């Protein structure tokens, strides 16, 4: 490793982290044009010249039970990353999201003198706030996407930089409804619902059948409704294809990726809580947010939740802008009613005004700001 060719070790655990990683790499390249980038990442990061040492999909697990089933594999991957970078220290190690996996790597590497950065705050401000002690020991710099997160870290004396969200800029120039439908080959004069049951296997297993049942109920009440279901990757496409094959879904179009285009084309979105809710907000779409955890996971997690809202739009607005139907509230009847409301809402002015205000607060040059903060850390 030389000053002319710094090595940036980056580990991203899922699709949203891949987007952020690619944006960060572009920002770092502008400062360090000869830099090397390696670790674990997805297709978007690879397209920027990133070398992935393991399949990112293997890290995309949720809850408590699924990670336990894959624990030996996950531990082996983590051990191999720690060993590699203890042996050949990078200029900096950057963990993107996936805190249960990446924070442990950051802690081990920081103990050996390697600078560490964590990009995307864990929801420590919402639940399990005691994690802040470990984060403080593990990271030299926290990069947050949301403004209220930075305030929490400053309060706890953790070095932090709010960098905004790259999606706030990226999704500001998406095609309009007619153009998006034309690209996808969908009718321009039918009501269209976009259904997104998650990007991880466990999410889809818990939510997809329920969401498809909701589609069936809403279809019986809204004439000519068409539904588009974008799969996050090929594995999710096969999983959803199998679920849909058991349903009478003649009005459902399953597509591979193109989730932003599918949302842009739609009148409303039914989605699993997560980054997708932020994306739907930035695309100015009425939405219904839902989520389910396994019974054991929910029992363990629920006592530690400290926030009144789950979805990012509601957290940022500090009000119930969009319906949230979580766990026992995620029923066929309640979801169907909420989706019908989202599709037929006439007065959306307040919703769209708030979406615009929130987007403005997040619309920064995130990759460049994050890269500049990392430069200052290295200096």
HUDA-V367093 format. One record per residue. OMEGA is omega as a letter, one per 40 degrees, with the letter a starting at -180 (NA if undefined). Layout:
# HUDA-V367093
((OMEGA) (OMEGA))
This chain:
# HUDA-V367093
((i) (i) (a) (a) (i) (i) (i) (i) (a) (i) (i) (a) (a) (a) (a) (i) (i) (i) (a) (i) (i) (i) (i) (i) (i) (i) (i) (i) (a) (i) (a) (a) (a) (a) (i) (a) (a) (a) (i) (a) (a) (a) (a) (i) (i) (i) (i) (i) (a) (i) (a) (a) (i) (i) (a) (a) (a) (i) (a) (i) (a) (i) (i) (a) (a) (i) (i) (i) (a) (a) (a) (i) (a) (i) (i) (i) (a) (i) (a) (i) (a) (a) (a) (a) (i) (a) (a) (a) (i) (i) (i) (i) (a) (i) (a) (i) (i) (a) (a) (i) (a) (a) (i) (i) (a) (a) (a) (a) (i) (i) (i) (i) (i) (i) (a) (i) (i) (a) (a) (a) (i) (a) (a) (i) (a) (a) (a) (a) (i) (i) (a) (i) (i) (i) (a) (i) (a) (a) (i) (a) (i) (i) (a) (i) (a) (a) (a) (i) (a) (i) (i) (a) (i) (i) (a) (i) (i) (i) (a) (i) (i) (a) (a) (a) (a) (i) (i) (i) (a) (a) (i) (a) (i) (a) (i) (a) (a) (a) (a) (i) (i) (i) (a) (a) (a) (a) (a) (a) (i) (i) (a) (i) (i) (a) (a) (a) (i) (a) (a) (a) (a) (i) (a) (i) (a) (a) (a) (a) (i) (a) (i) (i) (i) (i) (i) (a) (a) (i) (a) (a) (i) (a) (i) (i) (i) (a) (i) (a) (i) (i) (a) (a) (a) (i) (i) (i) (i) (i) (i) (i) (i) (i) (a) (a) (i) (a) (i) (a) (a) (i) (a) (i) (i) (i) (i) (a) (a) (a) (a) (i) (i) (i) (i) (a) (a) (i) (i) (a) (i) (a) (i) (a) (a) (a) (a) (i) (i) (a) (i) (i) (a) (i) (i) (a) (i) (a) (i) (a) (i) (i) (i) (i) (i) (a) (a) (i) (a) (i) (a) (a) (a) (i) (a) (a) (a) (a) (a) (a) (a) (a) (a) (i) (a) (i) (a) (a) (a) (i) (a) (i) (a) (a) (i) (i) (a) (i) (a) (i) (a) (a) (i) (a) (a) (i) (i) (i) (a) (i) (i) (i) (a) (a) (a) (a) (a) (a) (a) (a) (a) (a) (a) (i) (i) (i) (i) (a) (a) (i) (i) (a) (a) (a) (i) (i) (a) (a) (i) (i) (i) (i) (i) (i) (i) (i) (a) (i) (a) (a) (NA))
